[in-house]
Amino acid sequence: MRKRKKIINLKIILTFLITFTIITYALFSKFEKVVIQPITYESYLKNYFIRKSLWQIYFSINEIMRVFPEIKEIELNKNIFNKTLVVRLTISQNIAIICDQHKCLYLDNSGQIIKPTIIDKKKLVRISSSLNIEESSLLHPQLREFLIYLFEYANFSSLILREIKIYPNFDLGVIDLQNREFLFDPSKNLEEQFKKFHLILENEKIIGSRFDLRISKKIYYR
């Protein structure tokens, strides 16, 4: 009985030692090959991962996401035995350039105002804000909801926007390529306002330079 008990205890100790060795190897073994996706970030981030252990990498994640605010998620696919690491990044999509009187930053698809490390070279619509904007802040929920609605409509209808204005009272002006301005109130019924917006865009007989869509069941224009 004692002999059997000693064998069981020895198995437990061996299992513990093997498990401890594997975990220690996994945490402290350094990666010799690193692949970063998308590849545009490889030259910027490689030093955070190459010849670094998982232990070191885990402590670097917060710093990476602070330095590169456009990175929303980091996924690590590791093979500790051949010392290979694949890093997959989830990058926010910039949807507009937003400017106040002093600076211009980017607005991403989560509504965050950021200054990305890698500048988006595609042409983005400009949002001119009468309100001060701050890096790493979130756009007001009503403004964010309106912009989602607007960009979805623009994609569906192939509408090209020249500019969007945010006024001090949170009203918005949407300017098209014909330099016509359409006034919206994001706190009111967006569906109704966009129906009136669509009506004007589809009707060439309605001529004006400024259209107020904020009043229920009415359109004021000049």
N, C-alpha and C positions, 0 to 999 in steps of 0.2 A: 504493500500500500504506500509505504514511504517512497519507494523507488518510483512508483507511478506519479506520485505527487511532485517529486523532483523533476521528472521528465516534463510534466505540464508546466511547471514554473520556468524551466529552461526554455520551452517553446514560447512562452509569454515574453521572456526577456529577449530572445532572439527576434521575435516579431517586432517588439518595441525598438530594438537597435536597428533593424533593417528599415523600419518606417522612419525613424529619426534620421538615418543616413540619407534616405531618398529625399526627405523634406529639406534637409540641410543642403544637399547637393542642388536641389531645384532652386532654393532661395539664393544661394551664394555662387553658383556656377555662372560664369560670364559668357554672354553671347558673342560669338565670333562673326556671325552673319545676320544682318538685319535688313528686312525689306519693309519699306514704308509706303503705304497706299493712302491717298494718291501720291504719285512720285514727285509732284511739284514741291512737296514738303520735305523730301528726303535730305537735301543739303542743309535745311534749317534744323532738322530734328535728329539727325543721325548721331550726333555726339551725346544725346540724352540716352541712347540705347546701346550703341556699339561698345563692346567690351565692358558692359555693365551687367550686374546681377539683377534678378527680379527684386531683390530687397532694395537695391539702389533705385531701380526704375519706379517702384511704387511710391517712393518718397519724392520722385521728380514730377509725378503726374500733375499735381496742383500747380507747380511752377510752369509747366508747359501750357496749361490751360489759362494761366494768368498772362503769359507772354504772348500767346496766340489765342485771343478771345474768340476767334471764329471757329475754333475747334470745340465741338459740343460733346464729343464722346471719343474715347480711345479704347480700342479692343486689341488685346494681346493674344496672338496665337503662337504658342511656344512649343518647341521640341527641345527639351533639355538635354537629350542624349547626343544629338548632333549639333547642339549649341546654336540653333537657328530660331530667330524671332520674326514673325510677321506682324506689323503694326498697321491696323486699319483705323483710319480717322473718319469721323463723321463731321463734315464741314457745313457750317450754316451757309445758306445761299443769300447773297446780297441782292436786295430787290430795289434799292433806291439809294441815292446820295442825299443826305439831309443836312441842311446848312442853316445856321442862325447868322447873326450879324458879324460874328467873329471867327467862325470855324465851320468846316465841313467834315462830316463823318459818314459812316455807312449805316444803313438800316437793314438788318437781316430778316429772314422769313419767320423768326420767332418774335419779332418786335423789339429786339435789342439793338441799341445804338452802340456801334463798335468802331474801333480803328484797327482794321485787320492788318496783319503783318505782310501778307501777300495781297497786293492790290488787285481788285477785280478789274480786268481791262475791258470787259464788255460795256457798252453804252447803257447807262442806267438813267431812269427818270430822276429829275431833281425835285426835292421837296424843300421849299423855302419856308422857314419857320420864324414867326414873329416872337416865339417863345425861346428862351435859352435851352440848348440841348447839352447833355452831359454824357461823356463817354461811359460805357458799361451800364447805362440806365435803360429802363424799359419804356417804350412809348405808351402813352395813356391807352387803356384798353379800348375806349370808344374810337380813338384814332386808328388803332391797330385793326379793329373790326372793319372800319370803313375802308382801309387800304386793301384788306383781303378781298372785300366785296368789289372794290374798284378794279383791282388787278385781274380778278377772275372774269369780270365783265369785259375788260380790255382784251384779254386773251381770247375770249369767246367771240368777240365782235371784230377782232383785228384793229381795235382802236389804238392809235399812237398818241401818247400823251406828251405834251411839251413840258409841262411843269405842274406841280401841286403846291398850293400855298396853305399854310396853317396860320390862321389869324388869332389875335390875342384872346378872343372869346371862344376859341376851339372850333369855329366854323372853318370849312375848307373850301378853297377855290381850285377847281380842276380846269386846266387850260389845255385846249387841243391844238393841233397843228395850224388851224385857221385863226389862232389867237383869241378864240372865244373862251370866256370864263364862265364856269358853272358853279354856283354856290350851293354847298351842302351843309346840313346840320347833322353831325354824327350821332347826336343824342335823340334824334327823331327817327321816324319810320324810314329806313334805308330802302326797303323794297319799293315804296311809293315814289321816293325821290329818284331812284334809278329808272323807274318806268317813265317818268317825265323826261329824264335825261335821254333815254332811248328814243322817245317820241321826237325830240328836237333833232337828234342826230340823223334820224331816218327821214325827216321832213325838210326838204331843201327850201320850202316856201317860208319857213320860220327864219327870219333874218334878224340878227342882233349880235351884240358884242359881249353882253353880260346877261346871264340868265340866273334868276333866283329860284331855286327849287325847294327852298326850306319851308314854305307855307303849304299846309295841307290842301290838296285839291286845286292849287293855283300855281301859275307860272308867271313871274314878273320878269320882263326883259326890256332891254333898251339897245 
